[in-house]
């Protein structure tokens, strides 16, 4: 075969193989691009599902309603080894056992007076509250604060809650004083709470320490603050009034 024909044949073979190689590279590139696209779509789908799940979980978490106990050392659980043994903690356990969507917030401060409560109520109301339980006044009575002053402070707290949200349900806890504070003063003091409940049309616990106050074995050594066993009875007094207010779904 002439040399020129051999050369031409070799060139044709090389060109043919090059064309085949280019075709193979083209199809390989297309395959890789398509595969990456599918992976991206799959990842996007997974991410979307994860976001949906996260949003659902967040929604479920935020469905709990809030019960805020606003009070003094009785609410705070003064003297107890575990503040969860105070009546607000017992109420939370009761709510959980019934599967209700309520979260209890204990905003009790030992030594708190009605004036102290009035001074911090605006800060407390920065959160959404569905049920507001007001337990203040005992320290006013023990200090001999004028009746009109205590009543005005408690009314101011009630007004602040109503101003923040008319939908918030208010429960007022009544308190009584030992007889050594004087018959007239103790009678007027006791009337503060029933009068406020009636005037504001709010739920009322006549005496939060019913069956506990004055019972030695249910109180700590100071004779004022309930023991853990005493708090169980206090929780029962509160629950009796609180339960009808709760929403059972």
Residue, then its C-alpha position, 0 to 999 in steps of 0.5 A: x500500500x502506498x505510504x500516503x494511503x497508510x497515513x490517511x488511514x491512520x488519520x481517519x482512525x485517530x479522528x474516529x476514535x477522538x470523536x467516539x471519546x468526545x461523545x463518551x465525555x459528553x454523555x458522562x458530563x450529562x450523567x454527572x450533571x443530572x445526578x447532581x441535580x437529583x441529589x440537590x432536589x433530594x436534599x432540598x426535599x429533606x431540608x424542607x421536611x426537616x423545617x416543617x417538622x421543626x416548625x410543627x414542634x415549635x408550634x406544639x411547644x408554644x401552645x401551652x397556656x400560662x398560669x402565673x402565681x404572683x405572691x409572697x413567701x407562701x407562693x415562693x415556698x419559703x423554707x422548703x427544701x424543694x420549691x417544687x413542693x410549694x403549692x404552685x409546683x403541686x398545681x403544675x404536677x396536677x395539671x400535667x397528670x391531667x394532660x392539660x396544656x398549661x405551664x405554671x410560672x412561680x413569681x413569688x417573692x419572700x417578704x413581698x408586700x402589696x406595694x412591692x407587687x405593684x412596683x414590679x407588676x409591669x415587668x411581670x406583664x411583659x409575658x403573655x399570661x392566661x390566668x393570673x393568681x394574685x396572692x399578696x397582702x399578708x405581709x401588709x397585715x403583719x406590718x399593720x399597713x393601713x387597710x386603704x393602702x393595701x386595698x389600693x395597691x391590690x386594685x392597681x395590680x388587678x387594673x394593670x393585668x386587665x389593661x394588659x389583656x382583658x382575656x387574662x382570667x384573674x384569681x384573687x387569694x384571700x388572706x386572714x390575720x391572727x387575732x392578736x392584730x386586733x379585732x377591728x383591723x383583722x376584720x377589715x383586712x379580711x374584707x379587703x379580698x372579698x370586696x375586691x373580688x366582688x367589685x372586679x368580678x373575679x374568681x376568689x379563694x376565700x382563705x388560701x391557708x384554710x385548714x393550714x393556718x394555725x395548725x402547728x404540725x402543718x407549719x414550719x417553726x415560725x408558725x407562719x409558713x406551711x410545711x410541704x404537707x401544708x402546701x398540699x392542702x393549700x394546693x387543694x384550696x387553690x385547685x378548687x377554684x382554679x379547676x373550673x377556670x381551666x380549659x379541658x380539651 
